[in-house]
């Protein structure tokens, strides 16, 4: 091998060892962004920026790399670009999660999930919202199918839909599939995974690359994040 790191084979043709591209390594800010997208799939750049405390331009730069190396997908919901881990959520889940990732929508859904049968007035008062704001977000949540609206007299009562319980069960049953896919992808890009731990719906492991390692942790069922 010469001083530039290139080797010469028997035919006299120079070639370089095929090491994984350094840009593919999931470390530092890039790992934090990917981890955030596993915890909150279908997030906008602004939400990711708040979660990881980076500027939107920095987030966009890392997202472009994550898309290029096939870790992340991009879609549009309500005229906004949203991002999510490749093969982690299906097309039907993308729109649901994009709506739930709105802070007010997610909070309303959490209130109803933990206290089924609440009225718009009760939600408005407990969350200090205007009637129009509460009504707008409740319509969005019923439209995507995660809340059911039942009229009883002059009041409307809200309950978690059957779709929610179906999604919770379905996602739990597919958790191994998702983690195996991610491990395979990391390994193919030159990184090892060690110290795997599973606690409830949360998985954590270490990503080892050439001269270091970092811990990654996320919820394998993204719908759980909105139930707290």
C-alpha positions as CSV (number, residue, x, y, z in Angstrom):
1,X,0.0,0.0,0.0
2,X,1.4,3.4,-0.9
3,X,1.5,6.6,1.2
4,X,-1.9,7.7,0.0
5,X,-3.7,4.6,1.3
6,X,-4.2,3.1,-2.2
7,X,-3.1,-0.5,-3.0
8,X,-2.0,-2.0,-6.3
9,X,-3.3,-5.3,-7.4
10,X,-1.4,-7.8,-9.6
11,X,-2.6,-6.2,-12.8
12,X,-1.0,-2.9,-11.7
13,X,-4.3,-1.0,-11.3
14,X,-4.6,1.1,-8.2
15,X,-7.7,0.8,-6.0
16,X,-8.7,2.1,-2.5
17,X,-10.1,0.0,0.4
18,X,-13.9,0.3,0.5
19,X,-14.6,1.6,4.0
20,X,-18.1,2.8,4.8
21,X,-18.7,6.5,4.1
22,X,-18.2,8.6,7.2
23,X,-21.2,10.6,6.3
24,X,-23.4,7.6,6.9
25,X,-22.5,7.3,10.6
26,X,-25.4,8.0,12.9
27,X,-23.6,10.1,15.5
28,X,-23.9,13.4,17.3
29,X,-26.7,15.7,16.1
30,X,-27.6,13.3,13.3
31,X,-28.3,10.5,15.8
32,X,-30.4,12.9,18.0
33,X,-32.5,13.9,15.0
34,X,-33.1,10.3,14.0
35,X,-33.9,9.4,17.6
36,X,-36.4,12.2,17.7
37,X,-38.1,11.0,14.5
38,X,-38.4,7.5,16.0
39,X,-40.1,9.0,19.1
40,X,-42.2,11.5,17.1
41,X,-42.6,10.3,13.5
42,X,-44.1,12.7,11.0
43,X,-42.6,15.8,12.5
44,X,-41.9,19.1,10.9
45,X,-38.5,20.8,10.8
46,X,-39.7,23.3,13.4
47,X,-40.7,20.5,15.8
48,X,-37.5,18.7,15.3
49,X,-35.5,21.9,15.9
50,X,-37.3,22.4,19.2
51,X,-36.7,18.9,20.4
52,X,-33.0,18.8,19.6
53,X,-32.2,22.5,20.2
54,X,-30.7,23.1,16.8
55,X,-31.4,25.8,14.2
56,X,-33.9,24.8,11.4
57,X,-31.1,25.1,8.8
58,X,-28.9,22.7,10.7
59,X,-31.8,20.3,11.0
60,X,-32.5,20.5,7.3
61,X,-28.9,19.8,6.5
62,X,-28.9,16.6,8.6
63,X,-32.3,15.6,7.2
64,X,-31.0,15.8,3.7
65,X,-28.1,13.5,4.6
66,X,-30.5,11.1,6.4
67,X,-32.7,11.0,3.3
68,X,-29.8,10.5,1.0
69,X,-28.5,7.5,3.0
70,X,-32.1,6.1,3.3
71,X,-32.8,6.5,7.0
72,X,-35.5,9.0,6.6
73,X,-38.5,9.7,4.3
74,X,-40.3,13.0,3.6
75,X,-44.0,13.6,2.8
76,X,-46.4,16.5,2.8
77,X,-49.3,16.9,5.1
78,X,-51.5,20.0,5.2
79,X,-49.0,21.8,2.9
80,X,-46.1,21.1,5.3
81,X,-43.1,18.9,4.8
82,X,-42.9,16.2,7.5
83,X,-40.3,13.6,8.1
84,X,-40.2,10.1,9.5
85,X,-37.9,7.0,9.7
86,X,-37.9,5.0,6.5
87,X,-40.1,1.8,6.9
88,X,-41.0,2.7,10.5
89,X,-44.6,4.0,9.8
90,X,-46.9,3.3,6.9
91,X,-48.7,5.8,4.7
92,X,-52.0,5.7,6.8
93,X,-50.1,6.3,10.0
94,X,-48.1,9.3,8.6
95,X,-51.2,11.6,8.5
96,X,-52.4,10.5,11.9
97,X,-49.1,11.1,13.5
98,X,-48.6,14.4,11.8
99,X,-51.8,15.7,13.3
100,X,-51.0,14.3,16.7
101,X,-47.6,15.9,16.7
102,X,-49.3,19.3,16.9
103,X,-48.9,20.2,20.5
104,X,-52.5,21.1,21.1
105,X,-53.9,18.2,19.2
106,X,-51.6,15.8,21.1
107,X,-52.7,17.3,24.5
108,X,-56.4,17.1,23.7
109,X,-56.0,13.5,22.5
110,X,-54.1,12.6,25.8
111,X,-56.9,14.2,27.9
112,X,-59.6,12.2,26.1
113,X,-57.6,9.0,26.2
114,X,-57.0,9.2,29.9
115,X,-60.5,10.5,30.7
116,X,-63.0,9.2,28.1
117,X,-66.3,10.9,27.7
118,X,-65.2,14.5,28.1
119,X,-67.2,17.3,26.4
120,X,-65.8,20.1,24.3
121,X,-66.6,22.5,27.2
122,X,-64.7,20.5,29.7
123,X,-61.7,20.3,27.4
124,X,-61.9,24.0,26.7
125,X,-61.9,24.9,30.3
126,X,-59.2,22.5,31.5
127,X,-56.8,23.4,28.7
128,X,-57.7,27.1,28.7
129,X,-58.7,27.2,25.0
130,X,-61.3,29.2,23.2
131,X,-64.4,27.4,22.0
132,X,-63.4,27.8,18.4
133,X,-59.9,26.5,19.0
134,X,-61.1,23.4,20.9
135,X,-63.7,22.7,18.2
136,X,-61.2,23.1,15.4
137,X,-58.8,20.5,16.9
138,X,-61.5,18.1,18.0
139,X,-62.7,18.1,14.4
140,X,-59.2,17.3,13.2
141,X,-58.9,14.4,15.7
142,X,-62.2,12.9,14.7
143,X,-61.4,13.4,11.0
144,X,-58.2,11.3,11.2
145,X,-60.2,8.6,13.2
146,X,-58.4,8.7,16.6
147,X,-61.4,10.2,18.5
148,X,-65.1,9.3,18.3
149,X,-67.8,11.9,18.8
150,X,-71.1,10.8,20.4
151,X,-74.1,13.1,20.6
152,X,-76.2,12.8,23.7
153,X,-78.9,15.5,23.9
154,X,-77.3,18.9,23.3
155,X,-73.8,17.7,24.3
156,X,-71.1,15.9,22.3
157,X,-68.9,13.5,24.2
158,X,-65.5,12.3,23.0
159,X,-63.9,8.9,23.3
160,X,-60.7,7.2,21.9
161,X,-61.7,5.3,18.8
162,X,-61.2,1.5,18.2
163,X,-58.5,2.5,15.7
164,X,-56.3,3.7,18.6
165,X,-56.4,0.3,20.4
166,X,-55.9,-1.5,17.2
167,X,-52.8,0.6,16.4
168,X,-51.4,0.2,19.9
169,X,-51.7,-3.6,19.6
170,X,-50.4,-3.8,16.1
171,X,-47.4,-1.6,16.7
172,X,-46.4,-3.7,19.8
173,X,-46.6,-6.9,17.8
174,X,-44.3,-5.4,15.1
175,X,-41.6,-3.9,17.4
176,X,-39.1,-6.7,16.7
177,X,-39.5,-6.2,13.0
178,X,-38.7,-2.5,13.2
179,X,-35.6,-2.9,15.4
180,X,-34.2,-5.7,13.3
181,X,-34.6,-3.5,10.2
182,X,-32.7,-0.6,11.8
183,X,-29.9,-2.9,13.1
184,X,-29.5,-4.4,9.6
185,X,-29.3,-0.9,8.1
186,X,-26.7,0.3,10.7
187,X,-24.6,-2.8,10.2
188,X,-24.7,-2.4,6.4
189,X,-23.4,1.1,6.8
190,X,-20.4,0.0,8.9
191,X,-21.8,0.3,12.5
192,X,-22.3,-2.3,15.2
193,X,-25.1,-2.4,17.8
194,X,-24.4,-3.6,21.3
195,X,-26.0,-3.7,24.8
196,X,-29.5,-4.1,23.5
197,X,-32.2,-3.5,26.1
198,X,-36.0,-3.6,25.9
199,X,-38.2,-2.1,28.6
200,X,-41.9,-2.0,27.9
201,X,-42.3,-0.1,24.6
202,X,-38.8,1.4,24.8
203,X,-35.6,0.1,23.2
204,X,-32.1,1.2,23.8
205,X,-28.7,0.1,22.5
206,X,-25.3,1.4,21.7
207,X,-24.1,2.2,18.2
208,X,-20.4,1.5,17.7
209,X,-18.5,3.0,14.9
210,X,-14.7,3.1,14.1
211,X,-13.4,5.0,17.1
212,X,-16.4,5.6,19.4
213,X,-20.0,4.6,20.4
214,X,-23.2,6.4,21.3
215,X,-26.4,5.3,22.9
216,X,-29.7,5.4,21.0
217,X,-33.1,5.1,22.8
218,X,-36.6,5.4,21.4
219,X,-40.2,4.2,21.7
220,X,-41.0,1.4,19.3
221,X,-44.7,2.3,19.4
222,X,-44.9,6.0,18.4
223,X,-48.6,6.3,19.5
224,X,-47.6,5.8,23.1
225,X,-46.0,9.2,23.2
226,X,-49.5,10.8,23.0
227,X,-51.1,8.9,25.8
228,X,-49.2,10.5,28.7
